[in-house]
């Protein structure tokens, strides 16, 4: 009987440990279930809004220990879209987004601070215009579950505010507000 209990314990223990809820997800940018949007004041009178059409990323999410989760996102800054082609070309120039010299932005989390049942602060580093700075994302878990295609997904939203001067941009139209909406497909 003792041998049976020990054998059962040795069998169950690895299953329990490996049964943790941490899972890897790919952000569903191709399926248009994710977006990175921004707004900045236009000459101080109104808001200019836009988005980045091309980006990819992944995250690891642990429902039982969200603080152990991780996020990595790469953004093709050349894909800026303000719904006005001439303006997009203009703000892509060296005096603004400088996409020829620095076509990609990169964000990678360093830690996550849980602040509520479905909220937290994702702390990480953003590289933009060749400059890397710490950036915190105020994040909220939107939900998760089975999708109609036989997969499993989790969705999040996050926001942060950037200063153009922090990333060596010559323009200063005030705060740049980023809103991120991501849906990840479990791998």
C-alpha contacts under 8 A as a table, 3 or more apart, distances in Angstrom:
res1	aa1	res2	aa2	distance
1	X	4	X	5.03
1	X	5	X	6.35
2	X	5	X	5.18
2	X	6	X	6.26
3	X	6	X	5.12
3	X	7	X	6.02
4	X	7	X	5.09
4	X	8	X	6.03
5	X	8	X	5.02
5	X	9	X	6.05
6	X	9	X	5.03
6	X	10	X	6.10
7	X	10	X	5.13
7	X	11	X	6.12
8	X	11	X	5.08
8	X	12	X	6.03
9	X	12	X	5.20
9	X	13	X	5.85
10	X	13	X	5.50
10	X	14	X	7.05
11	X	14	X	6.31
11	X	15	X	6.96
12	X	15	X	5.18
12	X	16	X	6.06
13	X	16	X	5.12
13	X	17	X	6.15
14	X	17	X	5.09
14	X	18	X	5.92
15	X	18	X	5.19
15	X	19	X	5.69
16	X	19	X	4.94
16	X	20	X	7.14
17	X	20	X	6.12
20	X	62	X	7.68
20	X	64	X	7.67
21	X	61	X	7.83
21	X	62	X	5.26
21	X	63	X	5.85
21	X	64	X	6.44
22	X	60	X	6.55
22	X	61	X	5.36
22	X	62	X	3.81
22	X	63	X	6.70
22	X	64	X	7.83
22	X	69	X	7.73
23	X	60	X	5.47
23	X	61	X	5.59
23	X	62	X	6.40
23	X	186	X	6.69
23	X	187	X	7.51
24	X	58	X	7.26
24	X	59	X	5.87
24	X	60	X	4.40
24	X	61	X	6.59
24	X	186	X	5.73
24	X	187	X	5.72
25	X	58	X	5.52
25	X	59	X	5.27
25	X	60	X	6.04
25	X	61	X	7.60
25	X	153	X	7.78
25	X	184	X	5.05
25	X	185	X	5.00
25	X	186	X	4.26
25	X	187	X	5.54
26	X	56	X	7.99
26	X	57	X	6.12
26	X	58	X	4.36
26	X	59	X	6.55
26	X	184	X	5.06
26	X	185	X	5.31
26	X	186	X	6.62
26	X	187	X	6.98
27	X	34	X	7.05
27	X	56	X	6.42
27	X	57	X	5.33
27	X	58	X	5.44
27	X	59	X	7.55
27	X	182	X	6.26
27	X	183	X	5.68
27	X	184	X	4.19
27	X	185	X	6.42
28	X	31	X	5.52
28	X	32	X	6.59
28	X	33	X	5.46
28	X	34	X	6.05
28	X	56	X	7.94
28	X	182	X	7.24
28	X	183	X	5.80
28	X	184	X	5.55
28	X	185	X	6.51
29	X	32	X	5.09
29	X	33	X	5.83
29	X	34	X	5.10
29	X	35	X	7.08
29	X	54	X	7.67
29	X	55	X	6.80
29	X	56	X	6.38
29	X	182	X	7.91
30	X	33	X	7.54
31	X	34	X	7.91
32	X	35	X	7.33
33	X	181	X	7.95
33	X	182	X	6.58
33	X	183	X	5.72
34	X	180	X	7.57
34	X	181	X	5.19
34	X	182	X	4.28
34	X	183	X	5.75
35	X	51	X	7.26
35	X	52	X	7.43
35	X	53	X	7.54
35	X	180	X	5.86
35	X	181	X	5.26
35	X	182	X	6.49
36	X	51	X	5.57
36	X	52	X	5.79
36	X	53	X	7.76
36	X	178	X	7.05
36	X	179	X	6.00
36	X	180	X	4.60
36	X	181	X	6.54
37	X	49	X	7.38
37	X	50	X	5.71
37	X	51	X	4.13
37	X	52	X	6.64
37	X	178	X	5.73
37	X	179	X	5.15
37	X	180	X	6.25
38	X	49	X	5.69
38	X	50	X	5.39
38	X	51	X	5.81
38	X	176	X	6.76
38	X	177	X	5.44
38	X	178	X	4.45
38	X	179	X	6.10
39	X	47	X	6.19
39	X	48	X	5.45
39	X	49	X	4.30
39	X	50	X	6.39
39	X	176	X	5.92
39	X	177	X	5.33
39	X	178	X	6.77
40	X	47	X	5.63
40	X	48	X	5.35
40	X	49	X	6.63
40	X	173	X	6.68
40	X	174	X	6.99
40	X	175	X	6.33
40	X	176	X	4.91
40	X	177	X	6.51
41	X	44	X	5.23
41	X	45	X	6.73
41	X	46	X	5.58
41	X	47	X	4.51
41	X	48	X	5.82
41	X	173	X	5.74
41	X	174	X	6.60
41	X	175	X	7.61
41	X	176	X	7.89
42	X	45	X	5.91
42	X	46	X	5.32
42	X	47	X	5.43
42	X	48	X	5.42
42	X	173	X	6.97
43	X	46	X	7.36
43	X	173	X	6.64
44	X	173	X	6.81
48	X	82	X	7.60
49	X	82	X	6.11
50	X	80	X	7.09
50	X	81	X	5.45
50	X	82	X	4.13
50	X	83	X	7.11
51	X	80	X	5.86
51	X	81	X	5.31
51	X	82	X	6.52
52	X	55	X	7.21
52	X	75	X	7.25
52	X	76	X	7.21
52	X	77	X	6.65
52	X	79	X	5.25
52	X	80	X	4.55
52	X	81	X	5.95
53	X	76	X	7.89
53	X	79	X	5.24
53	X	80	X	6.50
53	X	81	X	6.77
54	X	75	X	6.29
54	X	76	X	5.46
54	X	77	X	7.88
54	X	79	X	5.67
55	X	73	X	7.18
55	X	74	X	5.58
55	X	75	X	4.26
55	X	76	X	5.72
56	X	73	X	5.79
56	X	74	X	5.49
56	X	75	X	6.65
57	X	71	X	7.54
57	X	72	X	5.44
57	X	73	X	4.08
57	X	74	X	6.07
58	X	71	X	6.07
58	X	72	X	5.54
58	X	73	X	6.56
58	X	184	X	7.41
59	X	69	X	7.21
59	X	70	X	5.38
59	X	71	X	4.33
59	X	72	X	6.23
59	X	184	X	7.66
60	X	69	X	5.13
60	X	70	X	5.10
60	X	71	X	6.61
61	X	66	X	6.37
61	X	68	X	7.55
61	X	69	X	4.69
61	X	70	X	6.83
62	X	65	X	5.18
62	X	66	X	5.07
62	X	67	X	7.91
62	X	68	X	6.61
62	X	69	X	5.77
63	X	66	X	5.59
65	X	68	X	5.71
65	X	69	X	7.45
66	X	69	X	5.32
66	X	112	X	7.38
66	X	114	X	6.99
67	X	111	X	6.94
67	X	112	X	4.78
67	X	113	X	5.90
67	X	114	X	6.13
68	X	111	X	7.51
68	X	112	X	7.03
69	X	111	X	7.86
69	X	112	X	6.99
70	X	108	X	7.83
70	X	109	X	5.85
70	X	110	X	7.50
70	X	111	X	7.34
70	X	112	X	7.76
71	X	107	X	7.80
71	X	108	X	5.78
71	X	109	X	5.28
72	X	106	X	7.55
72	X	107	X	5.67
72	X	108	X	4.49
72	X	109	X	6.54
73	X	106	X	5.85
73	X	107	X	5.18
73	X	108	X	6.58
74	X	104	X	6.82
74	X	105	X	5.72
74	X	106	X	4.56
74	X	107	X	6.47
75	X	104	X	5.59
75	X	105	X	5.00
75	X	106	X	6.33
76	X	79	X	5.67
76	X	80	X	7.98
76	X	103	X	6.02
76	X	104	X	4.73
76	X	105	X	6.54
77	X	80	X	5.79
77	X	97	X	7.56
77	X	99	X	6.27
77	X	102	X	7.96
77	X	103	X	5.34
77	X	104	X	5.37
77	X	105	X	6.49
78	X	92	X	6.82
78	X	99	X	5.64
78	X	103	X	5.80
78	X	104	X	7.62
80	X	88	X	6.39
80	X	92	X	7.71
81	X	84	X	7.22
81	X	85	X	7.63
81	X	88	X	6.09
82	X	85	X	7.55
82	X	87	X	7.27
82	X	88	X	6.26
83	X	88	X	7.89
84	X	87	X	5.49
84	X	88	X	6.19
85	X	88	X	5.00
85	X	89	X	6.22
86	X	89	X	5.20
86	X	90	X	6.21
87	X	90	X	4.89
87	X	91	X	6.06
88	X	91	X	5.33
88	X	92	X	6.10
89	X	92	X	5.19
89	X	93	X	6.80
90	X	93	X	5.58
90	X	96	X	7.89
91	X	95	X	7.64
91	X	96	X	5.16
91	X	97	X	5.87
92	X	96	X	6.10
92	X	97	X	4.90
92	X	98	X	5.70
92	X	99	X	5.53
92	X	100	X	7.88
93	X	96	X	5.60
93	X	97	X	6.12
93	X	98	X	5.14
93	X	99	X	6.64
93	X	100	X	7.51
94	X	97	X	6.25
94	X	98	X	3.83
94	X	99	X	6.98
94	X	100	X	7.32
94	X	101	X	7.74
95	X	98	X	6.36
95	X	169	X	7.19
95	X	170	X	6.20
95	X	171	X	7.26
96	X	169	X	6.31
96	X	170	X	6.79
96	X	171	X	6.44
97	X	129	X	7.16
97	X	169	X	7.37
98	X	101	X	5.84
98	X	102	X	6.05
98	X	103	X	7.48
98	X	129	X	6.80
99	X	102	X	4.89
99	X	103	X	4.33
99	X	104	X	7.61
99	X	129	X	7.89
100	X	103	X	5.84
101	X	129	X	7.84
102	X	105	X	7.73
102	X	128	X	7.50
102	X	129	X	5.27
102	X	130	X	6.21
103	X	129	X	7.93
104	X	128	X	7.24
104	X	129	X	7.96
105	X	126	X	7.17
105	X	127	X	5.42
105	X	128	X	4.82
105	X	129	X	7.29
106	X	125	X	7.99
106	X	126	X	5.67
106	X	127	X	5.09
106	X	128	X	6.91
107	X	124	X	6.81
107	X	125	X	5.60
107	X	126	X	4.43
107	X	127	X	6.41
108	X	124	X	5.40
108	X	125	X	5.55
108	X	126	X	6.79
109	X	112	X	7.55
109	X	122	X	6.39
109	X	123	X	5.55
109	X	124	X	3.81
109	X	125	X	6.40
110	X	122	X	7.82
110	X	123	X	5.69
110	X	124	X	4.68
110	X	125	X	7.28
111	X	122	X	6.27
111	X	123	X	5.24
111	X	124	X	6.71
112	X	120	X	6.71
112	X	121	X	5.68
112	X	122	X	4.59
112	X	123	X	5.81
113	X	120	X	5.41
113	X	121	X	5.09
113	X	122	X	6.53
113	X	123	X	7.65
114	X	117	X	7.84
114	X	119	X	6.25
114	X	120	X	4.24
114	X	121	X	6.50
115	X	118	X	7.96
115	X	119	X	5.52
115	X	120	X	4.66
115	X	121	X	7.06
116	X	119	X	4.87
116	X	120	X	6.51
118	X	140	X	5.57
118	X	141	X	5.05
118	X	142	X	7.62
119	X	138	X	7.66
119	X	139	X	5.61
119	X	140	X	4.30
119	X	141	X	6.16
120	X	138	X	6.21
120	X	139	X	5.27
120	X	140	X	6.43
121	X	136	X	6.26
121	X	137	X	5.57
121	X	138	X	4.81
121	X	139	X	5.80
122	X	136	X	5.54
122	X	137	X	4.96
122	X	138	X	6.51
122	X	139	X	6.68
123	X	134	X	7.26
123	X	135	X	6.20
123	X	136	X	4.51
123	X	137	X	6.47
124	X	134	X	5.58
124	X	135	X	5.53
124	X	136	X	6.18
125	X	132	X	6.27
125	X	133	X	5.44
125	X	134	X	4.34
125	X	135	X	5.59
126	X	131	X	7.93
126	X	132	X	5.39
126	X	133	X	5.47
126	X	134	X	6.16
126	X	135	X	6.07
127	X	130	X	6.10
127	X	131	X	5.26
127	X	132	X	4.08
127	X	133	X	6.52
128	X	131	X	5.40
128	X	132	X	6.49
128	X	167	X	6.26
129	X	167	X	6.13
129	X	168	X	7.17
129	X	169	X	7.69
130	X	167	X	7.67
131	X	167	X	5.51
131	X	168	X	7.33
132	X	167	X	7.62
133	X	166	X	7.57
133	X	167	X	7.75
135	X	160	X	7.67
136	X	160	X	6.58
137	X	158	X	5.75
137	X	159	X	5.51
137	X	160	X	5.16
138	X	158	X	5.21
138	X	159	X	5.32
138	X	160	X	6.36
139	X	156	X	6.87
139	X	157	X	5.66
139	X	158	X	4.11
139	X	159	X	6.69
140	X	156	X	5.63
140	X	157	X	5.40
140	X	158	X	6.26
141	X	154	X	7.85
141	X	155	X	6.21
141	X	156	X	4.54
141	X	157	X	6.68
142	X	154	X	7.57
142	X	155	X	5.22
142	X	156	X	5.04
142	X	157	X	6.82
143	X	154	X	5.73
143	X	155	X	5.44
143	X	156	X	7.27
144	X	152	X	7.41
144	X	153	X	5.35
144	X	154	X	4.01
144	X	155	X	6.14
145	X	152	X	5.46
145	X	153	X	5.52
145	X	154	X	6.60
146	X	150	X	6.77
146	X	151	X	5.78
146	X	152	X	4.34
146	X	153	X	6.33
147	X	150	X	5.88
147	X	151	X	5.34
147	X	152	X	5.59
147	X	153	X	6.65
148	X	151	X	7.29
151	X	185	X	6.88
151	X	186	X	6.95
152	X	185	X	5.94
152	X	186	X	5.53
153	X	183	X	6.57
153	X	184	X	5.37
153	X	185	X	4.66
153	X	186	X	5.85
154	X	183	X	5.69
154	X	184	X	5.43
154	X	185	X	6.98
154	X	186	X	7.91
155	X	181	X	7.54
155	X	182	X	5.58
155	X	183	X	4.18
155	X	184	X	6.25
156	X	181	X	5.98
156	X	182	X	5.37
156	X	183	X	6.46
157	X	179	X	7.36
157	X	180	X	5.51
157	X	181	X	4.47
157	X	182	X	6.29
158	X	179	X	5.87
158	X	180	X	5.10
158	X	181	X	6.62
159	X	177	X	7.24
159	X	178	X	5.50
159	X	179	X	4.54
159	X	180	X	6.15
160	X	177	X	6.00
160	X	178	X	5.39
160	X	179	X	6.87
161	X	175	X	6.20
161	X	176	X	5.57
161	X	177	X	4.55
161	X	178	X	6.14
162	X	166	X	7.63
162	X	175	X	5.87
162	X	176	X	5.01
162	X	177	X	6.38
162	X	178	X	7.66
163	X	166	X	5.49
163	X	167	X	7.42
163	X	172	X	7.83
163	X	174	X	6.87
163	X	175	X	5.44
163	X	176	X	6.16
164	X	167	X	5.58
164	X	168	X	6.69
164	X	169	X	5.33
164	X	170	X	7.57
164	X	171	X	6.82
164	X	172	X	6.01
164	X	173	X	7.99
164	X	174	X	7.72
164	X	175	X	7.53
164	X	176	X	7.24
165	X	168	X	5.01
165	X	169	X	5.38
165	X	170	X	6.92
165	X	171	X	7.62
165	X	172	X	6.92
166	X	169	X	7.56
169	X	172	X	7.65
173	X	176	X	7.95
